[in-house]
Amino acid sequence: MAIIYGVPPSPYVRKTLLAHAIKGISAELKPTMPGSDDSEFRAASPLGKIPGYRIDDNTAFADSSVIIAYLERTNSTNPLYPEDAVDYARALWLEEYSDTKFSEVVSALYFQRIIGPMFFQQETDQARVDDLVNNLIPEQLNYLEAQLAGNTLFVGNQFSVADLAIGSHMLSLHHTKFDVDSTRWPALAQFKESFMQRPEVIAQLAHENAVFGK
Ligand SMILES: N[C@@H](CCC(=O)N[C@@H](CS)C(=O)NCC(=O)O)C(=O)O
């Protein structure tokens, strides 16, 4: 069985775990913090980022996008990449966008409200939170709302890696208690609602709540 190095509240580890669940693939989660100097982890993830992934003694690599692309090649159940070339490109772009820009602003709020106070005895910087909540996050939600164009999924009618990536970061936003206002972002609020009702997402959230002792 493959090993995933990481901790479940990381949106990238969450995305990787959810891809396994969607495809019905088992993997062992080996709790590993970002930057860990564990040599087995570092052989998989030389940059020290989670998730790292090990298939066997000789084969290990990192990055949620790489891991999911690998899974797709090995398992055709519930495909995560659209067949059509334009849809495929859009799905990859939205995955990339959500794993970079959207993640940047969501992670900043997640750090201010959860990780800083809980693990680093750091007080919340209210000015930073206000900027994130009032300006920086809404800007990204506006973009995502426009990308949905009134639909319930981001690309075509099939759940894809775009929905998986965006949904994974939306769960971090959910943990921060940021409200995706349905009068302002109706399609996105609906997307978030449906994503959170997926059985594998419900199971993942229960796992995360257990980690945080909720
Ligand atoms: N592109 C990577 C990003 C992974 C990532 O940035 N993980 C964070 C944890 S949420 C991390 O390990 N950060 C530590 C660092 O950047 O050194 C992926 O998709 O897996």
The ligand as a Gaussian input file, in Angstrom:
#p B3LYP/6-31G(d) Opt

LIG

0 1
 N        2.235000      22.273000      -4.693000
 C        2.309000      21.492000      -3.490000
 C        2.153000      22.405000      -2.281000
 C        2.363000      21.671000      -0.977000
 C        2.492000      22.641000       0.195000
 O        2.825000      23.829000       0.023000
 N        2.275000      22.129000       1.413000
 C        2.435000      22.961000       2.590000
 C        1.544000      22.480000       3.727000
 S       -0.122000      22.893000       3.505000
 C        3.868000      22.806000       3.059000
 O        4.353000      21.710000       3.167000
 N        4.505000      23.931000       3.362000
 C        5.844000      23.931000       3.885000
 C        6.772000      24.757000       3.034000
 O        6.311000      25.445000       2.108000
 O        7.964000      24.693000       3.310000
 C        1.236000      20.375000      -3.529000
 O        0.268000      20.520000      -4.304000
 O        1.383000      19.350000      -2.854000

